[in-house]
Amino acid sequence: MSELCLLVLIAPPQLEEPLVDFLLEQEGFSGFSLQKIDGSPAHGALTLAEQVTGRKRQIMFQVHAGCAEVRGLVAQVGETFRGAGLHYWIAPLIEAGPIP
């Protein structure tokens, strides 16, 4: 079995639908999870309302697959959504899959 990784991708809310469409078009991935989250960005300006609340609305996608496939997906996302304010991390997974 190949090494598994988890990709976590953080995006501005306006990119939710374009990223959903993009991820659904990708071969070799069995799906993804999506959550609406609040976060405190390490960079970038906050609106006045975000400054008051101390957080910014974001969308978080999670995708797991083989590490090589996940890295390839990051490269494709980078080409397609360059400069869109995305943030990501990749973490190794011990196991993942359906429960029999």
C-alpha positions as CSV (number, residue, x, y, z in Angstrom):
1,M,0.0,0.0,0.0
2,S,1.3,3.5,-0.9
3,E,2.0,6.1,1.7
4,L,-1.2,8.1,2.5
5,C,-1.4,11.8,3.1
6,L,-4.1,14.3,4.1
7,L,-4.3,17.6,2.3
8,V,-6.0,20.5,4.2
9,L,-6.8,23.4,2.0
10,I,-8.0,26.8,3.4
11,A,-9.8,29.1,1.0
12,P,-11.8,32.4,1.0
13,P,-15.5,31.7,0.9
14,Q,-15.9,33.1,-2.6
15,L,-13.8,30.2,-3.9
16,E,-16.1,27.5,-2.4
17,E,-17.9,26.7,-5.6
18,P,-15.0,27.0,-8.0
19,L,-12.9,24.7,-5.7
20,V,-15.8,22.2,-5.4
21,D,-16.0,22.1,-9.2
22,F,-12.3,21.8,-9.5
23,L,-12.0,18.9,-7.0
24,L,-14.9,17.0,-8.6
25,E,-13.1,17.0,-11.9
26,Q,-9.9,15.5,-10.5
27,E,-9.2,11.8,-11.3
28,G,-7.9,9.5,-8.6
29,F,-9.6,11.0,-5.6
30,S,-12.5,9.4,-3.9
31,G,-14.0,12.6,-2.6
32,F,-13.4,15.4,-0.1
33,S,-14.8,17.0,3.0
34,L,-15.8,20.6,3.3
35,Q,-16.3,22.8,6.4
36,K,-17.0,26.5,6.9
37,I,-14.6,27.7,9.5
38,D,-13.4,30.8,11.2
39,G,-9.7,31.5,11.4
40,S,-7.1,34.0,12.3
41,P,-5.0,34.6,9.2
42,A,-1.3,34.9,9.6
43,H,-1.1,37.3,6.8
44,G,-3.4,39.6,4.8
45,A,-5.7,42.4,5.8
46,L,-8.8,41.9,7.9
47,T,-12.0,43.9,7.2
48,L,-13.2,46.2,9.9
49,A,-15.8,43.6,11.0
50,E,-13.2,40.9,11.0
51,Q,-10.9,43.1,13.2
52,V,-13.8,43.5,15.7
53,T,-14.5,39.7,15.9
54,G,-10.8,38.7,15.6
55,R,-11.5,36.1,13.0
56,K,-12.1,35.6,9.3
57,R,-14.6,33.3,7.5
58,Q,-12.9,30.6,5.5
59,I,-13.6,27.3,3.8
60,M,-11.6,24.2,4.7
61,F,-11.3,21.3,2.3
62,Q,-9.8,17.9,3.3
63,V,-8.7,15.3,0.8
64,H,-6.8,12.1,1.4
65,A,-5.0,10.0,-1.1
66,G,-1.5,8.7,-1.8
67,C,1.1,11.3,-0.9
68,A,2.3,11.7,-4.5
69,E,-1.3,12.3,-5.7
70,V,-1.8,14.8,-3.0
71,R,1.4,16.7,-3.9
72,G,0.3,16.7,-7.5
73,L,-3.1,18.1,-6.6
74,V,-1.4,20.9,-4.7
75,A,0.6,21.7,-7.8
76,Q,-2.6,21.8,-9.9
77,V,-4.5,23.9,-7.4
78,G,-1.5,26.3,-7.4
79,E,-1.6,26.6,-11.2
80,T,-5.4,27.1,-11.4
81,F,-5.9,29.4,-8.3
82,R,-2.5,31.2,-8.3
83,G,-2.7,34.4,-6.1
84,A,-6.2,33.5,-4.7
85,G,-5.1,33.6,-1.1
86,L,-5.1,29.8,-0.5
87,H,-3.2,28.1,2.3
88,Y,-2.5,24.4,2.7
89,W,-0.8,21.7,4.7
90,I,-0.1,18.0,4.1
91,A,0.1,15.5,6.9
92,P,0.9,11.8,6.8
93,L,-2.0,9.4,7.6
94,I,-1.5,6.1,9.3
95,E,-4.7,4.6,7.9
96,A,-7.8,5.8,6.0
97,G,-10.7,4.1,4.2
98,P,-14.2,2.8,4.6
99,I,-15.1,0.8,7.7
100,P,-16.3,-2.7,6.7
